[in-house]
Amino acid sequence: MSQTASRDAIVVGAGPNGLAAAITLARAGRSVLLVEAAATVGGGARSAELTQPGFLHDVCSAIHPLAVASPFFKGLSLREHGLEWIFPPAEAAHPFDDGPPVILERSVESTAQGLGPDGDAYREALSPLVRDAGRLLPDLLGPVVWPPPRHPLLMARFGVRAIASARRAARRLFRGERARGFFAGLAAHAVLPLESSFTASFGYFFALLGHASGWPMPRGGSGKIADALASCLKSLGGEIETGRRVASLDELPPARAVLLDLTPRQILGIVGPRLSARYRRALERYRYGPGAFKLDMGGRTRPARAPPPSTWGRRSTRSRPPSALPMSGGSRRGPT
Ligand SMILES: Cc1cc2nc3c(=O)[nH]c(=O)nc-3n(C[C@H](O)[C@H](O)[C@H](O)COP(=O)(O)OP(=O)(O)OC[C@H]3O[C@@H](n4cnc5c(N)ncnc54)[C@H](O)[C@@H]3O)c2cc1C
């Protein structure tokens, strides 16, 4: 397309959501340009050599239960664009100072067994959700308001539990600290204080994802998700421009619509004067959530193969080599 012709849409920000927006437009036959400030697409789904040469680390996201369950991703054939999922032998481990970890496994039964006296309560809470996962997950992962959920009754049942805070739900469901701590760890994906309403939804949701579709990682790191989405977009005729930080809408080429995959303050900076005073105030009032960090390490030796999850609870955490625990971190590209 020539530089002066008007496109149907420009998307600013090539994180996974910006890429998804651009693909949706391109699939609908619209001409679309995706503009990204960084040298590579991906935003929070990028991989880079952060520690040592040859060690690829995921800069932000590493484990992708939402992507693998997403109806949108399922409709894209991303395998043809180089995306391959690795499903670990267990989905997640919640560590404790004074005992073995609680393991989230694909099987509700095996997970419940690791929760001791709270196993029955866990089975009772999760089994109905897992049974209905095929119908429930597309609604949970779909648009919030429109189109309306296809299974409103299931959503309502989920909503009744989800509305509580994680703290309240964990105390109501479980008696022991291990089950409560495990649930809190899952709910912490809300990135909100665990006393806040609706944080219980994240506890149920991430446990459900673990049992229904798994918590996989992309072979070669999260950047492979971005690469596959970018390849898909290009195959549909979409254009991508990296290394261009947009400071104002005025500097963009003509387009019928501009979509911003940015945070409220970034939007204020780029669009501010054009927005209504009311909307500007709403953006200014937006409070960012608590910070998050993760620890990435590059080791000298190849990590030991993890023992089967069923044996983890029987060993002392102190005697287990740390490398035997699955963890988010770097992956070595070449032979070690
Ligand atoms: C430490 C950490 C760990 C995480 N772990 C996981 C995980 O394991 N699994 C998971 O599913 N999620 C995880 N997440 C969340 C995930 O990274 C985000 O949900 C996701 O990246 C959001 O995508 P997005 O497209 O909305 O925004 P982003 O990924 O933030 O993308 C926004 C893009 O906009 C670009 N941009 C910004 N300003 C401009 C501008 N002015 N002009 C042009 N481009 C601009 C940025 O460079 C960026 O590429 C994690 C996040 C963090 C911080």
The ligand as a Tripos MOL2 file, in Angstrom:
@<TRIPOS>MOLECULE
LIG
   53    58     1     0     0
SMALL
NO_CHARGES

@<TRIPOS>ATOM
      1 C1          6.6300  -10.1200   34.8920 C.3       1 LIG1
      2 C2          5.4070  -10.5560   34.1280 C.ar      1 LIG1
      3 C3          5.1300  -11.8990   33.9540 C.ar      1 LIG1
      4 C4          4.0070  -12.3080   33.2370 C.ar      1 LIG1
      5 N1          3.7650  -13.6560   33.0810 N.ar      1 LIG1
      6 C5          2.7210  -14.0680   32.3590 C.ar      1 LIG1
      7 C6          2.5480  -15.4610   32.0860 C.ar      1 LIG1
      8 O1          3.3610  -16.2940   32.4880 O.2       1 LIG1
      9 N2          1.4710  -15.8280   31.3200 N.ar      1 LIG1
     10 C7          0.5870  -14.9040   30.8120 C.ar      1 LIG1
     11 O2         -0.3710  -15.3020   30.1100 O.2       1 LIG1
     12 N3          0.7430  -13.5740   31.0350 N.ar      1 LIG1
     13 C8          1.7810  -13.1400   31.7900 C.ar      1 LIG1
     14 N4          1.9920  -11.7890   31.9780 N.ar      1 LIG1
     15 C9          1.0000  -10.8390   31.4340 C.3       1 LIG1
     16 C10         1.2150  -10.5940   29.9300 C.3       1 LIG1
     17 O3          2.5580  -10.2600   29.6720 O.3       1 LIG1
     18 C11         0.2800   -9.4530   29.5100 C.3       1 LIG1
     19 O4         -1.0430   -9.7960   29.8480 O.3       1 LIG1
     20 C12         0.3290   -9.1850   28.0140 C.3       1 LIG1
     21 O5          1.6340   -8.8910   27.5740 O.3       1 LIG1
     22 C13        -0.5910   -7.9970   27.6970 C.3       1 LIG1
     23 O6         -0.5640   -7.8270   26.2970 O.3       1 LIG1
     24 P1         -0.9400   -6.4630   25.6320 P.3       1 LIG1
     25 O7         -0.8780   -6.6960   24.1650 O.co2     1 LIG1
     26 O8         -2.2050   -5.9330   26.1810 O.co2     1 LIG1
     27 O9          0.1720   -5.3940   26.1030 O.3       1 LIG1
     28 P2          1.7580   -5.4570   26.0490 P.3       1 LIG1
     29 O10         2.2320   -6.8540   25.9420 O.co2     1 LIG1
     30 O11         2.2370   -4.6060   27.1770 O.co2     1 LIG1
     31 O12         2.1060   -4.7160   24.6720 O.3       1 LIG1
     32 C14         2.0300   -3.3310   24.5020 C.3       1 LIG1
     33 C15         2.9900   -2.9710   23.3860 C.3       1 LIG1
     34 O13         2.8290   -1.5890   23.0830 O.3       1 LIG1
     35 C16         4.1030   -1.0590   22.7670 C.3       1 LIG1
     36 N5          4.0390    0.3990   22.9340 N.ar      1 LIG1
     37 C17         3.9260    1.0880   24.0980 C.ar      1 LIG1
     38 N6          3.8730    2.4070   23.8490 N.ar      1 LIG1
     39 C18         3.9600    2.5650   22.5060 C.ar      1 LIG1
     40 C19         3.9510    3.7030   21.6350 C.ar      1 LIG1
     41 N7          3.8400    4.9300   22.1250 N.pl3     1 LIG1
     42 N8          4.0680    3.4950   20.3090 N.ar      1 LIG1
     43 C20         4.1590    2.2280   19.8030 C.ar      1 LIG1
     44 N9          4.1530    1.1060   20.5750 N.ar      1 LIG1
     45 C21         4.0550    1.2840   21.9120 C.ar      1 LIG1
     46 C22         5.0350   -1.7270   23.7560 C.3       1 LIG1
     47 O14         6.3940   -1.6830   23.3260 O.3       1 LIG1
     48 C23         4.4650   -3.1480   23.7530 C.3       1 LIG1
     49 O15         5.0900   -3.9730   22.7800 O.3       1 LIG1
     50 C24         3.1180  -11.3450   32.6820 C.ar      1 LIG1
     51 C25         3.4050   -9.9790   32.8350 C.ar      1 LIG1
     52 C26         4.5360   -9.5860   33.5560 C.ar      1 LIG1
     53 C27         4.8140   -8.1190   33.6880 C.3       1 LIG1
@<TRIPOS>BOND
     1     1     2 1
     2     2     3 ar
     3     2    52 ar
     4     3     4 ar
     5     4     5 ar
     6     4    50 ar
     7     5     6 ar
     8     6     7 ar
     9     6    13 1
    10     7     8 2
    11     7     9 ar
    12     9    10 ar
    13    10    11 2
    14    10    12 ar
    15    12    13 ar
    16    13    14 ar
    17    14    15 1
    18    14    50 ar
    19    15    16 1
    20    16    17 1
    21    16    18 1
    22    18    19 1
    23    18    20 1
    24    20    21 1
    25    20    22 1
    26    22    23 1
    27    23    24 1
    28    24    25 2
    29    24    26 1
    30    24    27 1
    31    27    28 1
    32    28    29 2
    33    28    30 1
    34    28    31 1
    35    31    32 1
    36    32    33 1
    37    33    34 1
    38    33    48 1
    39    34    35 1
    40    35    36 1
    41    35    46 1
    42    36    37 ar
    43    36    45 ar
    44    37    38 ar
    45    38    39 ar
    46    39    40 ar
    47    39    45 ar
    48    40    41 1
    49    40    42 ar
    50    42    43 ar
    51    43    44 ar
    52    44    45 ar
    53    46    47 1
    54    46    48 1
    55    48    49 1
    56    50    51 ar
    57    51    52 ar
    58    52    53 1
@<TRIPOS>SUBSTRUCTURE
     1 LIG1         1 GROUP 0 **** ****
